Amino acid sequence: MKTRNKILLATAIYLLVFSIAMIVIFCCKGSVPDTLITCTLGVGGVVDVMTTVVACKSFKEERSNEII
């Protein structure tokens, strides 16, 4: 398994666990920690990491396919 796929798998598992944890917290407490959600999913969060990994890989593939 390539490193990129390992990173994407790890972040997908993290997001799944995070989502389940937020649902459980909401059911128990009646609210969720908004700051934690913003930090995780907001700018610089997990979604941005996944996007950056995929974008960098795509950029490198495009550059290697260019005719010089």
Secondary structure as the mmCIF struct_conf table of DSSP 4:
data_model
#
loop_
_struct_conf.conf_type_id
_struct_conf.id
_struct_conf.beg_label_comp_id
_struct_conf.beg_label_asym_id
_struct_conf.beg_label_seq_id
_struct_conf.end_label_comp_id
_struct_conf.end_label_asym_id
_struct_conf.end_label_seq_id
HELX_RH_AL_P HELX_RH_AL_P1 THR A 3 LYS A 29
BEND BEND1 GLY A 30 SER A 31
HELX_RH_AL_P HELX_RH_AL_P2 ASP A 34 LEU A 41
BEND BEND2 GLY A 42 GLY A 42
TURN_TY1_P TURN_TY1_P1 VAL A 43 GLY A 44
BEND BEND3 GLY A 45 GLY A 45
HELX_RH_AL_P HELX_RH_AL_P3 VAL A 46 ASN A 65
BEND BEND4 GLU A 66 GLU A 66
#
